[in-house]
Amino acid sequence: MEFRWLLFVLISSSAMLITQSDTTTKDPDWSDVVVTMVGREVTLPCVDWPLTGSVSINWKMKSPGVDHWKLVLSANERQQFSGAASKASMRLVDSNFQETGDFSLLFVPKMEDKGRYSCLIKQQEKKLREKIILLAILTVSIFPSATLPHHSTLRLMAEVSPASAVSEVTWLSPGGTPLRLARRSGGGVAKLPQIRLTDQGVYICQVYPRGNSSSPMFPFTVDLRVDGMNVASFTNISHSAQISMASLTQTPLTLACPPMRGDYVLLYWKPPDSRNINTTTLVYGYDRWRDRTEQSKTHAQLSLDGPLSTPKEGFFSFLLSPGQNDGGLYMCEVFFNDNAFSQRTLLSILQVKARHSPSALVLTCHYTERSQVKRVVWSHQNQSRTLKWSSSGPGRLSTEVPLSPTQDTAGNYTCTMQLQNGQAVKAVYTVKLPLKDNTESTTSISPPHPESNSASLLPSLLSALLLLVPLVAAVAGVLLWRQKDISRRGIEQSLSHYSGEVENIYENPEDVRQTSPQSSVYMDLKPRGEDDVYEELDRYKSCSLLETSTSQDLSAKA
C-alpha cells in the first residue's frame, strides 16, 4: 500500500513538472501583436482575400486574466451590430470588406482595452478563418517634466502592459545613442543626470514585440526641452557625521561616501589648513548612466576602487594614496533623482623628511590639517633617552642626530601624530651604525641620503688607488731589472743551441734531462712567492758556471 502511494506521488509530481514546463516554453497563443499608447488611434489588422457569397465578420475581446470572450462588433454585407465590449470609437476600416478583404478594426484605446482580440471570418455561416491579435498599451512617463531645469536628472520611464507582449524596450538619445536602461518586467527606466542644453531633442522609445507580429518594432518619440534659465537646486540634502582620519604618505586609504544608491557622485576637495572657503574644487565625478568620468589632474592617484564601491550599480567609495599635500577636507556627494546625500572626511597627512647639516642629520616631521591635530612628538627606541626638538614653522617638528652615530644615538626615531578623536599614526626613521670594515665610512642612515652615498664612495676609491701604486711600482722595477740582466749576459749567443729548428728557451724539461749540458740550456721558471717574479733553476746556474770556465780557458790560450 505504501509503495503504491509513493508511486502515485512520483507520477503526479512528474506530470505537474511536465505541464509547467510546457506552459512556460510553449509559443504565445496569438498570431499578431500591436503596441500603442492610450489616446492614440490604433488599427488591429485582419486582411484576407476578397470573398463572394454571404460573408460576415465577428470581432471579440478577452481582457487579461479573464476566461470568456465579449462581443465587440459583428457585421455582414447588409448590417452591423455593436456588442457589449464595443467602444464609441470602434469601427471597421472598410465597410465594403467583402469586396476588399480588409476586415481590420480601428479605434482609440484606453488602458482597459488591452488584451486579446479575435477576428473571426465566416462564409456561408461556416468558419473560414480566425486571427488572434494581442493589443498592448505603452505608458511613457517623463520626470520632472517635458521642459527640464538645467542640471536636473531626466527620468524616462517606459512600461508595456501586458508585459508578456514584449521582449525588449530600449531608449535612444537625439543622436541615436542607446541609453542605459534599468530593466523591469515589460519596460525599464533610463536616466540622464545633470541634464544640459546639448541633451535636448527627440528621444525614441523602441518596443520589440514577443512572438509573431506584423511589425518587428514599434517606435514612440518624446520631444524634450531644457530651460537654461532655470537651474535645478537640491535643497533636500542629508548630511552624515563628519569623519576624522590620519594617514602616512603613499599609504592607501578609503574615502567613504553615503551608503545610499545613487545616479552619480561628486567628490569635492578643500586644501589642508586653508581658511578661504572659496578654495573648494571638484576633483572627481562619475555618472553611472552615461558611464562618464571626470577627474582632476591634481588627484591622479584617486580612484573609485574603495572596498564597498560598485559604481555601475550606484554604490560609491574612493581609494586614495595621498601625497604630503593631499590632506584637507573631502566632501562626497551622492545624487539620486531629486535627493542628495553628503559625507565629509577631514584628513591629516604625516611624513618624515631628512636633511644633512654640517654637524648633524636633521629629521623633520611634516603634518597637515592642523585644526584636528592634538599633539606631535618625537621619540627614540631607547625610551630612557630624551630627545630635543624644535619647530621651524606651522606643521613642522624637527630633531637632530649626530653625524657619527653611536650605540646610544642609532636606532629608530618615531614621529607620532595624535588627532583630537584619539586616532594616532606613526612615522619611523632608522639611523644605522657605521660599517666596521670601512675606515672612511660616513654615517649610515636608513633610508640613505644621496649626498652621503656619493661622499662615502670618494675616500674608498682613493684608498684603493693608494694601495695599488706601490705594488705596480715594485712589479715594474723587477721587470726592468730582469730585462737589463738578460741583455747583459748575452743569452742569444751563449745559451742557445742551433739544431735547425726554431730557437726555444722554454723546452720540455724531460728532453733537457736526456741531453748533454752543452746541447741546450733549459730555463724552468718558478714564482718566488710574494712578488710573483720568476727565477732560473739549478740547471741554468750550472750552465752559467760552464760559460765562465770556457771563457777563462780561451783567455789563457790567447
Disulfide bonds with the S-S distance in Angstrom:
Cys46-Cys119 1.97
Cys257-Cys332 1.92
Cys365-Cys415 1.92
